[in-house]
């Protein structure tokens, strides 16, 4: 293939050089012919008296007319060649027209000069076009080089492909693409073909080895597929209870499917039964998954009905003026709403917005209608705001009394609700006041006193919160577990001390263990104190 491209390129270069030579030869020929024509004219003038009787004047006129006509045809043919699609024969056709023009020679006619000018202009245009054509051809060769380099890379990578027959099929496509890509630069042509040939030869050797060992390879593939079959059979009767597990298992089974597809062929006698079993288990898994999600969809639809029923219940009482009882009822419905599970995702936002809208309708009415509550909430806000200011004020004292602060804290926690728009404000201010008092306490209390003080503050907050029973219970449980863990650590440390022999290193280690035991005992005392405080709540 590269030789063919090389020959073509050399031909095109020789054609270009010949065309340049022909142009110079033509101009010289025209000048010599001009001189010859003048001499011939002088001769013809001398011989006019002798030839006028031999050659009739009409024959000369007809010859001039015929030659002028033929030159016009040559000009037209040259123009058509230039304006048309260039082919392999175009250059030879132009040379043929030039030869014919020369053979006609100069004509004693005013039109000949005009035709000569047109013919020369067309020739110039033809050779200019050929120059542009070869530049574009060179660019095209560079692009072809890039394409062929990529094809060579692709062919070389196929050598490591596990599925030999698949790789050979891809290689055939590469060869076809390489063949139809077009010529690359001449210097690179042989190297490209050699690269592709070497990669192809390596792959064909592997194919030959594969075919000679096909029986062994097919049996190995059968073993691999049987191993995958055992894995996928475990998925066949899957019955998971949550979406996350189903999705994770789906990823696993898709990975098995990819591995299955990447394994090559197996013996024909086993192919049908093994494939049938694999894909049967694959389908069973997705059938089970489909059933699960159908149940989920049904459950979500039921939840949607329940939530719509709650919206209807709020709709019936939203215009009530019995603020206390209606508030309790709506709050009860809101708790029921939270206990209901998920709804279809397309209805998730709309159903929530509907419920919120109907609840907000009642509470907005309550704001306007329940003026006594509004006044009470505003008074609570003022009282809480003042307590926060008082806490910040005593925190600036060098040694404040704990009881003074704790009374303020309890009073703050016992005060009722504040206006909704002020909840965030008072919450932030309360936290800031607590931070201020703790910063102050840390400066004059020892570590044990400070830990106890901090715990009492936390305990007061929990004890005055009607929704914190579970938190208190968890706190007690955590403290008990921590006490048990520390006691177990102390026991281990004491056992380790008993096993230590008398030595300098052992004595140092005993001292370290005894310090740890002493610190652990102190921590247990502190935790027991916290436990007693919780039990008094």
DADADA-V381912 format. One record per residue. N is the residue number from 1. RES is the residue in one small letter. BURIAL is # if it has 9 or more other C-alpha atoms within 8 Angstrom, else .. Layout:
BEGIN
N&RES&BURIAL + N&RES&BURIAL
END
This chain:
BEGIN
1&x&. + 2&x&# + 3&x&. + 4&x&. + 5&x&# + 6&x&# + 7&x&. + 8&x&. + 9&x&# + 10&x&. + 11&x&. + 12&x&. + 13&x&. + 14&x&. + 15&x&# + 16&x&. + 17&x&. + 18&x&. + 19&x&# + 20&x&. + 21&x&. + 22&x&. + 23&x&. + 24&x&. + 25&x&. + 26&x&. + 27&x&. + 28&x&. + 29&x&. + 30&x&. + 31&x&. + 32&x&. + 33&x&# + 34&x&# + 35&x&. + 36&x&. + 37&x&# + 38&x&. + 39&x&. + 40&x&. + 41&x&. + 42&x&. + 43&x&. + 44&x&. + 45&x&. + 46&x&. + 47&x&. + 48&x&. + 49&x&. + 50&x&. + 51&x&. + 52&x&# + 53&x&. + 54&x&. + 55&x&. + 56&x&. + 57&x&. + 58&x&. + 59&x&. + 60&x&# + 61&x&. + 62&x&. + 63&x&. + 64&x&# + 65&x&. + 66&x&. + 67&x&# + 68&x&# + 69&x&. + 70&x&. + 71&x&# + 72&x&# + 73&x&. + 74&x&# + 75&x&# + 76&x&. + 77&x&. + 78&x&# + 79&x&# + 80&x&. + 81&x&# + 82&x&# + 83&x&. + 84&x&. + 85&x&. + 86&x&. + 87&x&. + 88&x&. + 89&x&. + 90&x&# + 91&x&. + 92&x&. + 93&x&. + 94&x&# + 95&x&. + 96&x&. + 97&x&# + 98&x&. + 99&x&. + 100&x&. + 101&x&# + 102&x&. + 103&x&. + 104&x&. + 105&x&. + 106&x&. + 107&x&# + 108&x&. + 109&x&. + 110&x&. + 111&x&. + 112&x&# + 113&x&. + 114&x&. + 115&x&# + 116&x&. + 117&x&. + 118&x&# + 119&x&# + 120&x&. + 121&x&. + 122&x&# + 123&x&# + 124&x&. + 125&x&# + 126&x&# + 127&x&# + 128&x&. + 129&x&. + 130&x&. + 131&x&. + 132&x&. + 133&x&. + 134&x&. + 135&x&. + 136&x&. + 137&x&. + 138&x&# + 139&x&. + 140&x&# + 141&x&# + 142&x&# + 143&x&# + 144&x&# + 145&x&# + 146&x&. + 147&x&# + 148&x&# + 149&x&# + 150&x&. + 151&x&# + 152&x&# + 153&x&. + 154&x&. + 155&x&# + 156&x&# + 157&x&. + 158&x&# + 159&x&# + 160&x&. + 161&x&. + 162&x&. + 163&x&# + 164&x&# + 165&x&. + 166&x&. + 167&x&# + 168&x&# + 169&x&. + 170&x&. + 171&x&# + 172&x&. + 173&x&. + 174&x&# + 175&x&. + 176&x&. + 177&x&. + 178&x&# + 179&x&. + 180&x&. + 181&x&# + 182&x&. + 183&x&# + 184&x&# + 185&x&# + 186&x&# + 187&x&. + 188&x&# + 189&x&# + 190&x&# + 191&x&. + 192&x&# + 193&x&# + 194&x&. + 195&x&# + 196&x&# + 197&x&. + 198&x&. + 199&x&# + 200&x&# + 201&x&. + 202&x&# + 203&x&# + 204&x&# + 205&x&. + 206&x&# + 207&x&# + 208&x&. + 209&x&. + 210&x&# + 211&x&. + 212&x&. + 213&x&. + 214&x&. + 215&x&. + 216&x&. + 217&x&# + 218&x&# + 219&x&# + 220&x&. + 221&x&# + 222&x&# + 223&x&. + 224&x&# + 225&x&# + 226&x&# + 227&x&. + 228&x&# + 229&x&# + 230&x&. + 231&x&. + 232&x&# + 233&x&# + 234&x&. + 235&x&# + 236&x&# + 237&x&# + 238&x&. + 239&x&. + 240&x&. + 241&x&. + 242&x&. + 243&x&. + 244&x&. + 245&x&# + 246&x&# + 247&x&. + 248&x&. + 249&x&. + 250&x&. + 251&x&. + 252&x&. + 253&x&# + 254&x&. + 255&x&. + 256&x&# + 257&x&. + 258&x&. + 259&x&. + 260&x&# + 261&x&. + 262&x&. + 263&x&# + 264&x&. + 265&x&. + 266&x&# + 267&x&# + 268&x&. + 269&x&. + 270&x&. + 271&x&# + 272&x&. + 273&x&. + 274&x&# + 275&x&. + 276&x&. + 277&x&# + 278&x&# + 279&x&. + 280&x&. + 281&x&# + 282&x&# + 283&x&. + 284&x&# + 285&x&# + 286&x&. + 287&x&. + 288&x&# + 289&x&# + 290&x&. + 291&x&. + 292&x&# + 293&x&. + 294&x&. + 295&x&. + 296&x&. + 297&x&# + 298&x&. + 299&x&# + 300&x&# + 301&x&# + 302&x&# + 303&x&# + 304&x&# + 305&x&. + 306&x&# + 307&x&# + 308&x&# + 309&x&. + 310&x&# + 311&x&# + 312&x&. + 313&x&. + 314&x&# + 315&x&# + 316&x&. + 317&x&. + 318&x&# + 319&x&. + 320&x&. + 321&x&. + 322&x&. + 323&x&# + 324&x&. + 325&x&. + 326&x&# + 327&x&. + 328&x&. + 329&x&. + 330&x&# + 331&x&. + 332&x&. + 333&x&# + 334&x&. + 335&x&. + 336&x&. + 337&x&# + 338&x&. + 339&x&. + 340&x&# + 341&x&. + 342&x&. + 343&x&# + 344&x&# + 345&x&. + 346&x&. + 347&x&. + 348&x&# + 349&x&. + 350&x&. + 351&x&# + 352&x&. + 353&x&. + 354&x&# + 355&x&# + 356&x&. + 357&x&. + 358&x&# + 359&x&# + 360&x&. + 361&x&# + 362&x&# + 363&x&. + 364&x&. + 365&x&. + 366&x&# + 367&x&# + 368&x&. + 369&x&. + 370&x&# + 371&x&. + 372&x&. + 373&x&. + 374&x&# + 375&x&. + 376&x&# + 377&x&# + 378&x&# + 379&x&# + 380&x&# + 381&x&# + 382&x&. + 383&x&# + 384&x&# + 385&x&# + 386&x&. + 387&x&# + 388&x&# + 389&x&# + 390&x&. + 391&x&# + 392&x&# + 393&x&. + 394&x&# + 395&x&# + 396&x&. + 397&x&. + 398&x&. + 399&x&. + 400&x&. + 401&x&. + 402&x&. + 403&x&. + 404&x&. + 405&x&# + 406&x&# + 407&x&. + 408&x&# + 409&x&# + 410&x&# + 411&x&. + 412&x&# + 413&x&# + 414&x&. + 415&x&. + 416&x&. + 417&x&. + 418&x&# + 419&x&# + 420&x&. + 421&x&. + 422&x&# + 423&x&# + 424&x&. + 425&x&. + 426&x&# + 427&x&. + 428&x&. + 429&x&# + 430&x&# + 431&x&. + 432&x&. + 433&x&# + 434&x&# + 435&x&. + 436&x&# + 437&x&# + 438&x&# + 439&x&. + 440&x&# + 441&x&# + 442&x&# + 443&x&. + 444&x&. + 445&x&# + 446&x&. + 447&x&. + 448&x&. + 449&x&. + 450&x&# + 451&x&. + 452&x&# + 453&x&# + 454&x&# + 455&x&# + 456&x&# + 457&x&# + 458&x&. + 459&x&# + 460&x&# + 461&x&# + 462&x&# + 463&x&# + 464&x&# + 465&x&. + 466&x&. + 467&x&. + 468&x&# + 469&x&# + 470&x&. + 471&x&. + 472&x&# + 473&x&. + 474&x&. + 475&x&. + 476&x&# + 477&x&. + 478&x&. + 479&x&# + 480&x&# + 481&x&. + 482&x&. + 483&x&# + 484&x&. + 485&x&. + 486&x&# + 487&x&# + 488&x&. + 489&x&. + 490&x&# + 491&x&. + 492&x&. + 493&x&# + 494&x&# + 495&x&. + 496&x&. + 497&x&# + 498&x&. + 499&x&. + 500&x&. + 501&x&. + 502&x&. + 503&x&. + 504&x&. + 505&x&. + 506&x&# + 507&x&# + 508&x&. + 509&x&. + 510&x&# + 511&x&. + 512&x&. + 513&x&# + 514&x&. + 515&x&. + 516&x&. + 517&x&# + 518&x&. + 519&x&. + 520&x&# + 521&x&. + 522&x&. + 523&x&. + 524&x&# + 525&x&. + 526&x&# + 527&x&# + 528&x&# + 529&x&. + 530&x&# + 531&x&# + 532&x&. + 533&x&# + 534&x&# + 535&x&. + 536&x&. + 537&x&.
END
